[in-house]
Amino acid sequence: MVAATTVRAVNDITARWARAAVGERGTVLTAAGVWPLQALLAGPAAGPARAELAAALGIEAEHAPREGRDLLAACRTAQGVDAAVGLWTRRSLVLRPAWRAGLPPGTHGELTGDAGADEEAMHAWARRHTDGLIERMPVRIDPGTLLVPASALLVRTTWQEPFGAHPLRLVEGPWAGRELIGLSRSGTNAEQVRVHTTPRGPLTAVQVAGDNDLDVHLLLGPQDMPGRAVLSHGVAVLSGAYTTVSGAGLAEGAGPGLSVTTVPSQDGVARVQLTAARFTVDAEHDLLERAELFGLVAASDTSRGHFPGISEQPLAVSAARQCATATFGPLGFRAAAVTVLPAAAGSVPPTPYRALCVSARYDRPFGFLAVHRASGLVLVAGWVTEPDLWPGRAAAG
């Protein structure tokens, strides 16, 4: 199980990253893929770099490497999640024995000096640890590259209740004029639909359960709520930050994208009808563009070294990038990310019964969170602006 303090720390970075990075375009990001690398570097860091990394992590620097290893171990034992850390160093870089001994088993590899061969080895590592979803490591090796720590995260689940796929033709809203791949299903678990009262307005969240340890939460705010607010409030919801109404407590107009009515029923049990656009979202992030968020301002100052606990040779973070992808389909969800921080020098028959029917439609830009059910850890977060088109169809304009 992931420690509660780690969950809070990772989710906090997720929310802050979403507020900073999400704009008009769709994106996907995973703070859970960055956090272990920050933790790996915080312990051996010194001076301002150590203080900044600890503040960004939300934990004491001396405990960071252990908690980073614990997070990786917890992810590996969670059904549907795989996580790995890799570290490549120049043969000429002498590592501190204590730091090297604290690395996860099987982590360390060597940079041969042949940039092409080294990069291809890293690309192969990325493919292996993301089941081929990420084909290339977002890294460039040059003669000044001394150390390359990297992490990979793979998230997969199959829906407990699959969706049916169909053409979704929209005549209004931001996606008007398009014919999308619509995904629909009907069920009886009305409690999976929740409306949260946030400072920016009501937020509709539908929890789509996977058959393992994972759920995907679909998030829809009022039309004037920007994506950064949808995602950051969606993360806050996981810690019980807002008043919530769900299931039978919902009424017409309770939340964005919801329609609440009564319909004929055989058993009087409330029903839920969910329609969402299928999507695949890809993104690449330059983490140094938001160096303060990740505690990398001082660490990326290459005029001096910042990690005496790694090696006597001065080291500074020369780049920090993440590639991520996520797909929400009729049978399940899958997502993957690779992060690197290189260092350089359904009709119901008529009956006498009537029951509540909650219909939720995600047919305009919306957010999503892939969440470890037991701990509430956000593994992947994203914003959807370009859903998948029905085969043979093109976007209007």
C-alpha positions in Angstrom: 0.0 0.0 0.0 1.2 3.5 -0.8 1.9 5.6 2.3 -0.8 8.3 2.9 1.9 11.0 3.0 3.2 9.9 -0.4 -0.3 9.9 -1.9 -0.9 13.4 -0.6 2.5 14.6 -1.9 2.1 13.1 -5.4 -1.6 14.2 -5.7 -0.6 17.7 -4.7 2.0 17.9 -7.5 -0.6 16.5 -9.9 -3.0 19.3 -9.0 -0.4 22.0 -9.2 1.0 20.7 -12.5 -2.5 20.6 -13.9 -3.1 24.2 -12.9 0.1 25.2 -14.6 0.1 23.1 -17.7 -3.5 22.5 -18.9 -4.7 25.1 -21.4 -6.7 25.0 -24.6 -5.1 21.8 -26.0 -5.5 18.3 -24.7 -2.8 16.8 -22.6 -1.8 13.9 -20.3 0.6 14.0 -17.4 1.8 11.8 -14.5 3.3 13.3 -11.4 3.6 9.7 -10.2 6.2 9.2 -12.9 8.3 12.2 -11.8 8.1 11.8 -8.1 10.4 8.8 -7.7 13.1 10.5 -9.7 12.8 13.7 -7.6 13.1 11.4 -4.5 16.1 9.7 -6.0 17.9 13.0 -6.4 16.8 14.7 -3.2 18.7 12.5 -0.8 22.1 13.1 -2.3 21.5 16.7 -3.1 23.0 19.6 -1.1 22.4 23.3 -0.6 19.4 25.1 -2.3 18.8 22.1 -4.6 18.2 19.8 -1.6 15.8 22.3 0.0 13.9 22.9 -3.3 13.5 19.2 -4.1 12.3 18.5 -0.5 9.8 21.3 -0.7 8.5 20.1 -4.1 8.3 16.5 -2.8 6.5 17.5 0.4 8.8 15.3 2.5 12.2 15.5 4.2 15.1 15.0 1.8 16.8 12.3 4.0 13.7 10.1 3.7 13.1 10.8 0.1 15.0 7.9 -1.5 13.4 5.3 0.7 9.9 6.7 0.1 10.6 6.8 -3.7 11.6 3.2 -3.6 8.5 2.4 -1.5 6.3 4.1 -4.1 7.8 2.1 -6.9 7.4 -1.1 -5.0 3.7 -0.3 -4.2 3.1 0.5 -7.9 4.6 -2.8 -8.9 2.4 -4.8 -6.6 -0.8 -3.0 -7.6 -2.8 -4.9 -10.2 -2.8 -3.1 -13.5 0.3 -0.9 -12.7 3.9 -1.4 -13.6 6.7 1.0 -12.6 10.4 1.0 -13.2 13.5 3.2 -12.7 16.6 3.1 -14.8 19.9 4.8 -14.3 22.7 5.1 -16.8 26.1 6.6 -16.0 29.4 7.3 -17.8 32.1 4.8 -17.0 34.2 7.7 -15.9 31.7 8.8 -13.3 32.5 7.2 -9.9 29.3 6.8 -7.8 29.2 7.0 -4.1 28.9 3.3 -2.9 26.2 4.2 -0.3 24.0 5.9 -3.0 24.6 3.2 -5.5 23.6 0.6 -2.9 20.3 2.3 -2.3 19.2 2.0 -5.9 16.5 -0.5 -6.7 17.9 -3.8 -8.0 18.6 -4.0 -11.7 18.5 -0.2 -12.1 22.1 0.7 -13.1 23.5 0.6 -16.6 26.5 2.2 -18.3 26.7 4.9 -21.0 29.2 3.5 -23.6 30.2 6.8 -25.2 28.4 5.8 -28.5 25.4 8.2 -28.3 23.4 6.4 -31.0 23.8 3.0 -29.3 23.1 4.5 -25.8 20.0 6.2 -27.0 18.7 3.1 -28.7 19.3 1.1 -25.5 17.2 3.6 -23.6 14.5 3.6 -26.3 14.4 -0.2 -26.0 14.1 0.1 -22.2 11.2 2.5 -22.6 9.4 0.2 -25.0 9.9 -2.8 -22.7 8.6 -1.1 -19.6 5.6 0.5 -21.3 4.4 -2.5 -23.3 5.4 -0.5 -26.5 3.1 2.4 -25.7 6.1 4.8 -25.5 8.5 4.0 -28.4 11.3 6.5 -27.7 12.9 7.9 -24.5 12.7 11.7 -24.6 16.5 12.1 -24.1 19.5 13.2 -26.2 22.9 12.0 -25.2 25.9 14.2 -25.8 29.5 14.2 -24.7 28.6 16.2 -21.5 25.9 13.7 -20.4 27.2 11.9 -17.3 24.2 10.5 -15.7 20.6 9.7 -16.9 18.0 8.7 -14.4 14.6 7.7 -15.9 11.3 6.3 -14.8 8.6 4.4 -16.7 4.9 4.0 -15.6 2.3 1.7 -17.2 -1.3 1.7 -16.2 -3.9 -0.7 -17.6 -7.4 -1.8 -16.7 -10.4 -3.6 -18.3 -13.8 -2.2 -17.5 -16.0 -4.2 -15.2 -18.9 -3.2 -17.5 -17.7 -2.7 -21.1 -19.0 0.1 -23.4 -20.7 -0.2 -26.8 -19.1 1.9 -29.6 -21.3 3.9 -32.0 -21.1 7.0 -34.1 -21.7 10.1 -32.0 -23.0 13.0 -34.1 -22.9 16.4 -32.4 -24.8 19.4 -33.6 -23.9 21.9 -30.8 -21.0 22.7 -28.5 -17.2 22.8 -29.2 -17.3 19.4 -31.1 -20.3 20.3 -33.3 -20.1 19.1 -36.8 -17.9 16.1 -35.9 -18.8 12.4 -35.9 -17.0 10.9 -33.0 -16.5 7.4 -31.6 -19.1 7.4 -28.9 -19.0 4.9 -26.0 -22.2 4.2 -24.1 -23.3 1.8 -21.4 -26.2 1.4 -19.0 -26.0 0.1 -15.4 -27.6 0.1 -12.0 -24.8 1.6 -9.9 -26.1 5.2 -9.5 -23.5 5.9 -6.8 -20.8 6.0 -9.4 -22.2 9.4 -10.5 -21.3 12.3 -8.1 -21.6 16.0 -8.2 -19.1 18.0 -6.1 -19.6 21.6 -5.0 -16.4 23.4 -5.8 -15.5 27.1 -5.5 -15.7 27.3 -9.3 -19.1 25.6 -9.6 -20.5 22.1 -9.7 -18.2 19.3 -10.9 -19.7 16.1 -12.3 -17.5 13.0 -11.7 -18.3 9.5 -13.0 -16.2 6.6 -11.6 -15.6 4.0 -14.2 -14.4 0.9 -12.4 -11.7 -1.4 -13.7 -11.5 -5.1 -13.0 -8.3 -4.7 -11.0 -7.1 -2.0 -8.6 -7.8 0.9 -10.9 -10.6 3.3 -11.7 -10.9 6.1 -14.2 -12.8 9.2 -13.0 -14.4 11.3 -15.8 -14.7 15.0 -14.9 -17.0 17.6 -16.4 -17.3 21.2 -15.1 -19.5 24.1 -16.2 -18.6 25.4 -19.7 -16.7 28.3 -18.3 -14.6 26.2 -16.0 -11.1 25.8 -17.5 -9.5 22.5 -17.8 -6.8 23.3 -15.2 -9.6 24.0 -12.7 -11.5 20.8 -13.6 -8.4 18.6 -13.0 -7.2 20.4 -9.9 -10.6 20.3 -8.3 -11.0 16.7 -9.4 -7.8 15.8 -7.5 -9.1 17.6 -4.4 -12.3 15.6 -4.5 -10.3 12.4 -3.8 -9.5 13.8 -0.3 -13.1 14.7 0.4 -12.5 18.5 0.0 -16.0 19.3 -1.2 -19.7 18.6 -0.4 -20.9 15.7 -2.6 -24.3 14.5 -3.8 -24.6 11.1 -5.5 -27.0 8.5 -6.8 -30.6 8.9 -5.6 -29.7 12.3 -4.1 -29.2 13.8 -7.6 -31.8 16.0 -9.2 -32.3 17.5 -12.6 -29.7 20.2 -13.2 -27.5 19.0 -10.3 -24.4 18.9 -12.4 -22.9 19.6 -15.8 -23.7 17.0 -18.4 -26.4 15.3 -16.3 -30.0 14.6 -17.0 -32.1 13.1 -14.1 -35.5 11.7 -14.9 -37.8 8.8 -13.9 -38.3 6.0 -16.3 -40.4 2.7 -16.4 -38.6 -0.1 -14.6 -39.0 -3.8 -13.9 -37.5 -3.5 -10.4 -37.6 0.1 -9.3 -33.8 0.2 -9.1 -32.1 3.5 -10.2 -30.2 3.3 -13.5 -27.2 5.1 -15.0 -26.6 5.8 -18.7 -23.1 7.0 -19.5 -22.0 8.3 -22.9 -18.5 9.6 -23.5 -16.2 10.2 -26.4 -13.4 7.7 -27.0 -10.0 9.4 -26.8 -6.3 9.0 -27.1 -4.2 11.8 -25.7 -0.4 12.2 -26.2 1.9 14.8 -24.7 5.5 15.6 -24.2 6.5 18.0 -21.3 9.6 20.0 -20.7 9.7 19.9 -16.9 12.4 22.6 -16.7 9.8 25.0 -18.1 8.2 24.6 -14.7 11.4 24.0 -12.8 10.0 25.6 -9.6 7.1 23.2 -9.5 9.4 20.2 -9.5 12.1 21.7 -7.3 14.7 21.9 -10.1 15.6 25.6 -10.2 18.8 25.3 -8.3 19.5 21.7 -9.5 19.5 22.8 -13.1 22.1 25.5 -12.6 25.0 24.0 -14.5 27.6 26.5 -13.2 28.1 24.3 -10.2 27.4 20.8 -8.8 24.4 20.0 -6.6 24.6 16.2 -5.8 27.7 15.5 -3.7 25.9 12.4 -2.4 26.0 10.8 -5.8 29.6 11.5 -6.8 32.6 13.7 -6.1 32.3 15.0 -9.6 30.0 18.1 -9.8 26.6 17.2 -11.3 23.6 19.3 -12.4 20.3 18.5 -14.1 20.7 19.4 -17.7 17.2 18.4 -19.0 14.0 17.0 -17.7 11.3 15.7 -20.0 8.2 13.4 -19.9 6.4 11.6 -22.7 2.9 10.3 -21.9 0.0 8.7 -23.6 -3.5 7.6 -22.5 -6.4 5.8 -24.3 -10.0 5.4 -23.1 -11.7 2.7 -25.1 -14.8 0.5 -25.1 -13.1 -2.3 -23.2 -10.7 -0.5 -20.9 -8.0 2.2 -20.3 -4.3 2.2 -20.8 -1.7 4.8 -20.2 2.1 5.0 -20.1 4.8 7.6 -19.5 8.5 7.8 -19.5 10.3 10.6 -17.6 14.0 11.4 -17.8 16.2 13.8 -15.8 19.7 13.6 -17.4 22.6 15.3 -15.6 25.6 16.9 -17.2 28.8 18.2 -16.4 -29.4 0.4 -23.7 -35.1 0.0 -23.7 -37.0 -1.1 -20.7 -40.4 -2.9 -21.1 -43.4 -1.2 -19.6 -44.1 -2.1 -16.0 -45.9 -0.6 -13.0 -42.6 0.6 -11.5 -40.7 3.7 -12.1 -37.1 4.4 -11.2 -34.6 7.2 -11.2 -32.5 7.4 -14.4 -29.3 9.4 -14.4 -27.8 10.1 -17.8 -24.3 11.5 -18.0 -22.8 12.8 -21.3 -19.2 13.8 -21.9 -19.6 15.4 -25.3 -17.4 18.5 -24.8 -13.9 18.9 -23.4 -13.5 17.0 -20.2 -10.9 15.7 -17.7 -9.9 12.3 -16.5 -7.9 10.8 -13.6 -6.6 7.2 -13.5 -6.7 6.4 -9.7 -5.4 3.6 -7.6 -8.7 2.7 -5.9 -7.5 1.7 -2.4 -5.1 4.6 -1.8 -6.6 7.4 -3.9 -3.2 7.9 -5.6 -3.6 9.7 -9.0 -1.4 7.8 -11.5 -2.4 9.7 -14.6 -4.3 12.9 -15.3 -5.4 14.5 -18.5 -7.6 16.9 -20.4 -9.5 15.8 -23.6 -10.0 18.4 -26.4 -9.6 16.2 -29.5 -11.6 13.0 -29.2 -11.3 10.1 -31.6 -13.3 10.5 -34.9 -15.5 7.7 -36.3 -13.4 5.9 -39.0 -13.6 7.7 -42.3 -14.8 11.0 -40.8 -12.8 14.2 -40.6 -13.2 17.1 -38.2 -15.2 20.0 -39.5 -13.2 22.8 -41.0 
